[in-house]
């Protein structure tokens, strides 16, 4: 029973660390992308390579 409590507390500690790291990275702007949406119109869509070409 003590092993179960130890593993449960360890898993909650790891999950909390990942949550803190995620919130920290969002606040620092890690997931902001201001450049790609402005140039997306310049790139052509990739065509399906399995379709026959005329």
N, CA, C and O atoms as a Maestro MAE file, in Angstrom:
{
 s_m_m2io_version
 :::
 2.0.0
}

f_m_ct {
 s_m_title
 :::
 protein
 m_atom[216] {
  # First column is atom index #
  i_m_mmod_type
  r_m_x_coord
  r_m_y_coord
  r_m_z_coord
  i_m_residue_number
  s_m_chain_name
  s_m_pdb_residue_name
  s_m_pdb_atom_name
  i_m_atomic_number
  :::
  1 25 0.819 -1.191 0.000 1 A "UNK " " N  " 7
  2 3 0.000 0.000 0.000 1 A "UNK " " CA " 6
  3 2 0.863 1.255 0.000 1 A "UNK " " C  " 6
  4 15 0.493 2.263 -0.601 1 A "UNK " " O  " 8
  5 25 1.999 1.198 0.665 2 A "UNK " " N  " 7
  6 3 2.872 2.374 0.712 2 A "UNK " " CA " 6
  7 2 3.496 2.649 -0.661 2 A "UNK " " C  " 6
  8 15 3.776 3.800 -0.996 2 A "UNK " " O  " 8
  9 25 3.711 1.599 -1.450 3 A "UNK " " N  " 7
  10 3 4.247 1.798 -2.795 3 A "UNK " " CA " 6
  11 2 3.238 2.518 -3.678 3 A "UNK " " C  " 6
  12 15 3.613 3.336 -4.519 3 A "UNK " " O  " 8
  13 25 1.972 2.217 -3.489 4 A "UNK " " N  " 7
  14 3 0.920 2.873 -4.249 4 A "UNK " " CA " 6
  15 2 0.851 4.360 -3.913 4 A "UNK " " C  " 6
  16 15 0.705 5.190 -4.810 4 A "UNK " " O  " 8
  17 25 0.952 4.694 -2.665 5 A "UNK " " N  " 7
  18 3 0.933 6.101 -2.247 5 A "UNK " " CA " 6
  19 2 2.168 6.818 -2.778 5 A "UNK " " C  " 6
  20 15 2.076 7.962 -3.222 5 A "UNK " " O  " 8
  21 25 3.310 6.166 -2.737 6 A "UNK " " N  " 7
  22 3 4.546 6.759 -3.242 6 A "UNK " " CA " 6
  23 2 4.439 7.027 -4.751 6 A "UNK " " C  " 6
  24 15 4.795 8.109 -5.219 6 A "UNK " " O  " 8
  25 25 3.952 6.045 -5.500 7 A "UNK " " N  " 7
  26 3 3.839 6.222 -6.950 7 A "UNK " " CA " 6
  27 2 2.792 7.267 -7.316 7 A "UNK " " C  " 6
  28 15 2.981 8.018 -8.273 7 A "UNK " " O  " 8
  29 25 1.715 7.324 -6.586 8 A "UNK " " N  " 7
  30 3 0.675 8.319 -6.840 8 A "UNK " " CA " 6
  31 2 1.198 9.724 -6.573 8 A "UNK " " C  " 6
  32 15 0.964 10.635 -7.367 8 A "UNK " " O  " 8
  33 25 1.904 9.904 -5.460 9 A "UNK " " N  " 7
  34 3 2.447 11.228 -5.183 9 A "UNK " " CA " 6
  35 2 3.537 11.618 -6.177 9 A "UNK " " C  " 6
  36 15 3.647 12.788 -6.546 9 A "UNK " " O  " 8
  37 25 4.330 10.666 -6.607 10 A "UNK " " N  " 7
  38 3 5.358 10.957 -7.589 10 A "UNK " " CA " 6
  39 2 4.741 11.344 -8.936 10 A "UNK " " C  " 6
  40 15 5.226 12.257 -9.604 10 A "UNK " " O  " 8
  41 25 3.685 10.655 -9.327 11 A "UNK " " N  " 7
  42 3 3.041 10.984 -10.599 11 A "UNK " " CA " 6
  43 2 2.362 12.353 -10.538 11 A "UNK " " C  " 6
  44 15 2.373 13.088 -11.526 11 A "UNK " " O  " 8
  45 25 1.777 12.704 -9.402 12 A "UNK " " N  " 7
  46 3 1.189 14.035 -9.256 12 A "UNK " " CA " 6
  47 2 2.260 15.119 -9.282 12 A "UNK " " C  " 6
  48 15 2.029 16.208 -9.808 12 A "UNK " " O  " 8
  49 25 3.409 14.833 -8.727 13 A "UNK " " N  " 7
  50 3 4.517 15.786 -8.736 13 A "UNK " " CA " 6
  51 2 5.021 16.006 -10.169 13 A "UNK " " C  " 6
  52 15 5.277 17.143 -10.566 13 A "UNK " " O  " 8
  53 25 5.161 14.947 -10.928 14 A "UNK " " N  " 7
  54 3 5.616 15.062 -12.318 14 A "UNK " " CA " 6
  55 2 4.578 15.794 -13.164 14 A "UNK " " C  " 6
  56 15 4.937 16.642 -13.981 14 A "UNK " " O  " 8
  57 25 3.304 15.478 -12.979 15 A "UNK " " N  " 7
  58 3 2.244 16.155 -13.723 15 A "UNK " " CA " 6
  59 2 2.208 17.636 -13.379 15 A "UNK " " C  " 6
  60 15 2.006 18.468 -14.264 15 A "UNK " " O  " 8
  61 25 2.397 17.974 -12.136 16 A "UNK " " N  " 7
  62 3 2.435 19.375 -11.724 16 A "UNK " " CA " 6
  63 2 3.621 20.108 -12.330 16 A "UNK " " C  " 6
  64 15 3.505 21.273 -12.708 16 A "UNK " " O  " 8
  65 25 4.754 19.436 -12.423 17 A "UNK " " N  " 7
  66 3 5.933 20.053 -13.030 17 A "UNK " " CA " 6
  67 2 5.699 20.334 -14.510 17 A "UNK " " C  " 6
  68 15 6.099 21.383 -15.016 17 A "UNK " " O  " 8
  69 25 5.053 19.401 -15.205 18 A "UNK " " N  " 7
  70 3 4.744 19.632 -16.612 18 A "UNK " " CA " 6
  71 2 3.733 20.765 -16.774 18 A "UNK " " C  " 6
  72 15 3.830 21.541 -17.725 18 A "UNK " " O  " 8
  73 25 2.776 20.872 -15.876 19 A "UNK " " N  " 7
  74 3 1.799 21.955 -15.947 19 A "UNK " " CA " 6
  75 2 2.466 23.304 -15.727 19 A "UNK " " C  " 6
  76 15 2.176 24.265 -16.438 19 A "UNK " " O  " 8
  77 25 3.350 23.378 -14.753 20 A "UNK " " N  " 7
  78 3 4.087 24.620 -14.493 20 A "UNK " " CA " 6
  79 2 4.957 24.988 -15.689 20 A "UNK " " C  " 6
  80 15 5.026 26.160 -16.058 20 A "UNK " " O  " 8
  81 25 5.622 24.013 -16.302 21 A "UNK " " N  " 7
  82 3 6.466 24.282 -17.466 21 A "UNK " " CA " 6
  83 2 5.629 24.755 -18.649 21 A "UNK " " C  " 6
  84 15 6.060 25.636 -19.393 21 A "UNK " " O  " 8
  85 25 4.442 24.185 -18.833 22 A "UNK " " N  " 7
  86 3 3.567 24.614 -19.922 22 A "UNK " " CA " 6
  87 2 3.083 26.041 -19.706 22 A "UNK " " C  " 6
  88 15 3.125 26.853 -20.631 22 A "UNK " " O  " 8
  89 25 2.628 26.357 -18.511 23 A "UNK " " N  " 7
  90 3 2.148 27.715 -18.229 23 A "UNK " " CA " 6
  91 2 3.287 28.722 -18.377 23 A "UNK " " C  " 6
  92 15 3.080 29.817 -18.901 23 A "UNK " " O  " 8
  93 25 4.475 28.364 -17.927 24 A "UNK " " N  " 7
  94 3 5.633 29.247 -18.047 24 A "UNK " " CA " 6
  95 2 5.970 29.513 -19.511 24 A "UNK " " C  " 6
  96 15 6.275 30.647 -19.880 24 A "UNK " " O  " 8
  97 25 5.916 28.472 -20.352 25 A "UNK " " N  " 7
  98 3 6.254 28.661 -21.765 25 A "UNK " " CA " 6
  99 2 5.185 29.466 -22.497 25 A "UNK " " C  " 6
  100 15 5.511 30.213 -23.419 25 A "UNK " " O  " 8
  101 25 3.924 29.334 -22.113 26 A "UNK " " N  " 7
  102 3 2.871 30.134 -22.734 26 A "UNK " " CA " 6
  103 2 3.028 31.603 -22.357 26 A "UNK " " C  " 6
  104 15 2.868 32.480 -23.205 26 A "UNK " " O  " 8
  105 25 3.336 31.873 -21.112 27 A "UNK " " N  " 7
  106 3 3.506 33.259 -20.668 27 A "UNK " " CA " 6
  107 2 4.729 33.919 -21.284 27 A "UNK " " C  " 6
  108 15 4.740 35.138 -21.458 27 A "UNK " " O  " 8
  109 25 5.751 33.156 -21.617 28 A "UNK " " N  " 7
  110 3 6.950 33.713 -22.237 28 A "UNK " " CA " 6
  111 2 6.813 33.856 -23.744 28 A "UNK " " C  " 6
  112 15 7.727 34.355 -24.401 28 A "UNK " " O  " 8
  113 25 5.664 33.417 -24.313 29 A "UNK " " N  " 7
  114 3 5.440 33.586 -25.743 29 A "UNK " " CA " 6
  115 2 6.040 32.500 -26.604 29 A "UNK " " C  " 6
  116 15 6.290 32.724 -27.789 29 A "UNK " " O  " 8
  117 25 6.276 31.347 -26.051 30 A "UNK " " N  " 7
  118 3 6.887 30.258 -26.795 30 A "UNK " " CA " 6
  119 2 6.012 29.798 -27.959 30 A "UNK " " C  " 6
  120 15 6.533 29.348 -28.979 30 A "UNK " " O  " 8
  121 25 4.693 29.905 -27.820 31 A "UNK " " N  " 7
  122 3 3.791 29.396 -28.833 31 A "UNK " " CA " 6
  123 2 3.259 30.492 -29.745 31 A "UNK " " C  " 6
  124 15 2.379 30.223 -30.563 31 A "UNK " " O  " 8
  125 25 3.755 31.706 -29.633 32 A "UNK " " N  " 7
  126 3 3.327 32.788 -30.515 32 A "UNK " " CA " 6
  127 2 4.054 32.671 -31.845 32 A "UNK " " C  " 6
  128 15 5.267 32.469 -31.887 32 A "UNK " " O  " 8
  129 25 3.309 32.798 -32.913 33 A "UNK " " N  " 7
  130 3 3.902 32.745 -34.249 33 A "UNK " " CA " 6
  131 2 3.299 33.885 -35.063 33 A "UNK " " C  " 6
  132 15 2.201 33.758 -35.607 33 A "UNK " " O  " 8
  133 25 4.015 34.982 -35.140 34 A "UNK " " N  " 7
  134 3 3.516 36.147 -35.866 34 A "UNK " " CA " 6
  135 2 3.950 36.150 -37.328 34 A "UNK " " C  " 6
  136 15 3.365 36.867 -38.140 34 A "UNK " " O  " 8
  137 25 4.947 35.375 -37.670 35 A "UNK " " N  " 7
  138 3 5.511 35.432 -39.014 35 A "UNK " " CA " 6
  139 2 4.793 34.519 -40.006 35 A "UNK " " C  " 6
  140 15 4.481 34.958 -41.113 35 A "UNK " " O  " 8
  141 25 4.529 33.296 -39.653 36 A "UNK " " N  " 7
  142 3 3.974 32.312 -40.584 36 A "UNK " " CA " 6
  143 2 2.610 32.692 -41.154 36 A "UNK " " C  " 6
  144 15 2.415 32.530 -42.359 36 A "UNK " " O  " 8
  145 25 1.651 33.190 -40.363 37 A "UNK " " N  " 7
  146 3 0.356 33.530 -40.963 37 A "UNK " " CA " 6
  147 2 0.454 34.606 -42.046 37 A "UNK " " C  " 6
  148 15 -0.352 34.608 -42.977 37 A "UNK " " O  " 8
  149 25 1.410 35.507 -41.947 38 A "UNK " " N  " 7
  150 3 1.515 36.579 -42.933 38 A "UNK " " CA " 6
  151 2 2.100 36.101 -44.259 38 A "UNK " " C  " 6
  152 15 1.862 36.738 -45.286 38 A "UNK " " O  " 8
  153 25 2.856 35.003 -44.274 39 A "UNK " " N  " 7
  154 3 3.451 34.527 -45.523 39 A "UNK " " CA " 6
  155 2 2.813 33.243 -46.031 39 A "UNK " " C  " 6
  156 15 3.243 32.707 -47.052 39 A "UNK " " O  " 8
  157 25 1.800 32.741 -45.341 40 A "UNK " " N  " 7
  158 3 1.173 31.488 -45.731 40 A "UNK " " CA " 6
  159 2 0.566 31.581 -47.126 40 A "UNK " " C  " 6
  160 15 0.538 30.583 -47.847 40 A "UNK " " O  " 8
  161 25 0.080 32.751 -47.524 41 A "UNK " " N  " 7
  162 3 -0.538 32.930 -48.828 41 A "UNK " " CA " 6
  163 2 0.486 32.775 -49.965 41 A "UNK " " C  " 6
  164 15 0.107 32.506 -51.105 41 A "UNK " " O  " 8
  165 25 1.756 32.941 -49.663 42 A "UNK " " N  " 7
  166 3 2.793 32.865 -50.688 42 A "UNK " " CA " 6
  167 2 3.157 31.436 -51.072 42 A "UNK " " C  " 6
  168 15 3.721 31.213 -52.143 42 A "UNK " " O  " 8
  169 25 2.848 30.478 -50.228 43 A "UNK " " N  " 7
  170 3 3.200 29.089 -50.496 43 A "UNK " " CA " 6
  171 2 2.087 28.384 -51.234 43 A "UNK " " C  " 6
  172 15 0.911 28.575 -50.926 43 A "UNK " " O  " 8
  173 25 2.452 27.571 -52.207 44 A "UNK " " N  " 7
  174 3 1.458 26.794 -52.939 44 A "UNK " " CA " 6
  175 2 1.104 25.549 -52.142 44 A "UNK " " C  " 6
  176 15 1.924 25.018 -51.393 44 A "UNK " " O  " 8
  177 25 -0.132 25.094 -52.317 45 A "UNK " " N  " 7
  178 3 -0.556 23.861 -51.667 45 A "UNK " " CA " 6
  179 2 0.118 22.685 -52.358 45 A "UNK " " C  " 6
  180 15 0.295 22.686 -53.576 45 A "UNK " " O  " 8
  181 25 0.487 21.693 -51.579 46 A "UNK " " N  " 7
  182 3 1.070 20.488 -52.164 46 A "UNK " " CA " 6
  183 2 -0.058 19.663 -52.779 46 A "UNK " " C  " 6
  184 15 -1.098 19.443 -52.159 46 A "UNK " " O  " 8
  185 25 0.169 19.218 -53.994 47 A "UNK " " N  " 7
  186 3 -0.849 18.400 -54.654 47 A "UNK " " CA " 6
  187 2 -0.663 16.948 -54.271 47 A "UNK " " C  " 6
  188 15 0.426 16.527 -53.882 47 A "UNK " " O  " 8
  189 25 -1.733 16.191 -54.384 48 A "UNK " " N  " 7
  190 3 -1.692 14.769 -54.067 48 A "UNK " " CA " 6
  191 2 -0.845 14.061 -55.110 48 A "UNK " " C  " 6
  192 15 -1.143 14.136 -56.302 48 A "UNK " " O  " 8
  193 25 0.200 13.380 -54.684 49 A "UNK " " N  " 7
  194 3 1.124 12.740 -55.628 49 A "UNK " " CA " 6
  195 2 0.542 11.470 -56.247 49 A "UNK " " C  " 6
  196 15 1.073 10.980 -57.243 49 A "UNK " " O  " 8
  197 25 -0.529 10.931 -55.684 50 A "UNK " " N  " 7
  198 3 -1.099 9.686 -56.227 50 A "UNK " " CA " 6
  199 2 -2.073 9.942 -57.373 50 A "UNK " " C  " 6
  200 15 -2.465 9.010 -58.075 50 A "UNK " " O  " 8
  201 25 -2.463 11.204 -57.563 51 A "UNK " " N  " 7
  202 3 -3.412 11.485 -58.646 51 A "UNK " " CA " 6
  203 2 -2.667 11.551 -59.978 51 A "UNK " " C  " 6
  204 15 -1.547 12.058 -60.026 51 A "UNK " " O  " 8
  205 25 -3.272 11.044 -61.067 52 A "UNK " " N  " 7
  206 3 -2.591 11.061 -62.364 52 A "UNK " " CA " 6
  207 2 -2.532 12.488 -62.928 52 A "UNK " " C  " 6
  208 15 -3.462 13.280 -62.776 52 A "UNK " " O  " 8
  209 25 -1.426 12.774 -63.569 53 A "UNK " " N  " 7
  210 3 -1.265 14.106 -64.168 53 A "UNK " " CA " 6
  211 2 -1.623 14.025 -65.648 53 A "UNK " " C  " 6
  212 15 -1.295 13.047 -66.320 53 A "UNK " " O  " 8
  213 25 -2.294 15.055 -66.152 54 A "UNK " " N  " 7
  214 3 -2.719 15.062 -67.553 54 A "UNK " " CA " 6
  215 2 -1.644 15.645 -68.440 54 A "UNK " " C  " 6
  216 15 -1.825 15.731 -69.655 54 A "UNK " " O  " 8
  :::
 }
 m_bond[215] {
  # First column is bond index #
  i_m_from
  i_m_to
  i_m_order
  :::
  1 1 2 1
  2 2 3 1
  3 3 4 2
  4 3 5 1
  5 5 6 1
  6 6 7 1
  7 7 8 2
  8 7 9 1
  9 9 10 1
  10 10 11 1
  11 11 12 2
  12 11 13 1
  13 13 14 1
  14 14 15 1
  15 15 16 2
  16 15 17 1
  17 17 18 1
  18 18 19 1
  19 19 20 2
  20 19 21 1
  21 21 22 1
  22 22 23 1
  23 23 24 2
  24 23 25 1
  25 25 26 1
  26 26 27 1
  27 27 28 2
  28 27 29 1
  29 29 30 1
  30 30 31 1
  31 31 32 2
  32 31 33 1
  33 33 34 1
  34 34 35 1
  35 35 36 2
  36 35 37 1
  37 37 38 1
  38 38 39 1
  39 39 40 2
  40 39 41 1
  41 41 42 1
  42 42 43 1
  43 43 44 2
  44 43 45 1
  45 45 46 1
  46 46 47 1
  47 47 48 2
  48 47 49 1
  49 49 50 1
  50 50 51 1
  51 51 52 2
  52 51 53 1
  53 53 54 1
  54 54 55 1
  55 55 56 2
  56 55 57 1
  57 57 58 1
  58 58 59 1
  59 59 60 2
  60 59 61 1
  61 61 62 1
  62 62 63 1
  63 63 64 2
  64 63 65 1
  65 65 66 1
  66 66 67 1
  67 67 68 2
  68 67 69 1
  69 69 70 1
  70 70 71 1
  71 71 72 2
  72 71 73 1
  73 73 74 1
  74 74 75 1
  75 75 76 2
  76 75 77 1
  77 77 78 1
  78 78 79 1
  79 79 80 2
  80 79 81 1
  81 81 82 1
  82 82 83 1
  83 83 84 2
  84 83 85 1
  85 85 86 1
  86 86 87 1
  87 87 88 2
  88 87 89 1
  89 89 90 1
  90 90 91 1
  91 91 92 2
  92 91 93 1
  93 93 94 1
  94 94 95 1
  95 95 96 2
  96 95 97 1
  97 97 98 1
  98 98 99 1
  99 99 100 2
  100 99 101 1
  101 101 102 1
  102 102 103 1
  103 103 104 2
  104 103 105 1
  105 105 106 1
  106 106 107 1
  107 107 108 2
  108 107 109 1
  109 109 110 1
  110 110 111 1
  111 111 112 2
  112 111 113 1
  113 113 114 1
  114 114 115 1
  115 115 116 2
  116 115 117 1
  117 117 118 1
  118 118 119 1
  119 119 120 2
  120 119 121 1
  121 121 122 1
  122 122 123 1
  123 123 124 2
  124 123 125 1
  125 125 126 1
  126 126 127 1
  127 127 128 2
  128 127 129 1
  129 129 130 1
  130 130 131 1
  131 131 132 2
  132 131 133 1
  133 133 134 1
  134 134 135 1
  135 135 136 2
  136 135 137 1
  137 137 138 1
  138 138 139 1
  139 139 140 2
  140 139 141 1
  141 141 142 1
  142 142 143 1
  143 143 144 2
  144 143 145 1
  145 145 146 1
  146 146 147 1
  147 147 148 2
  148 147 149 1
  149 149 150 1
  150 150 151 1
  151 151 152 2
  152 151 153 1
  153 153 154 1
  154 154 155 1
  155 155 156 2
  156 155 157 1
  157 157 158 1
  158 158 159 1
  159 159 160 2
  160 159 161 1
  161 161 162 1
  162 162 163 1
  163 163 164 2
  164 163 165 1
  165 165 166 1
  166 166 167 1
  167 167 168 2
  168 167 169 1
  169 169 170 1
  170 170 171 1
  171 171 172 2
  172 171 173 1
  173 173 174 1
  174 174 175 1
  175 175 176 2
  176 175 177 1
  177 177 178 1
  178 178 179 1
  179 179 180 2
  180 179 181 1
  181 181 182 1
  182 182 183 1
  183 183 184 2
  184 183 185 1
  185 185 186 1
  186 186 187 1
  187 187 188 2
  188 187 189 1
  189 189 190 1
  190 190 191 1
  191 191 192 2
  192 191 193 1
  193 193 194 1
  194 194 195 1
  195 195 196 2
  196 195 197 1
  197 197 198 1
  198 198 199 1
  199 199 200 2
  200 199 201 1
  201 201 202 1
  202 202 203 1
  203 203 204 2
  204 203 205 1
  205 205 206 1
  206 206 207 1
  207 207 208 2
  208 207 209 1
  209 209 210 1
  210 210 211 1
  211 211 212 2
  212 211 213 1
  213 213 214 1
  214 214 215 1
  215 215 216 2
  :::
 }
}
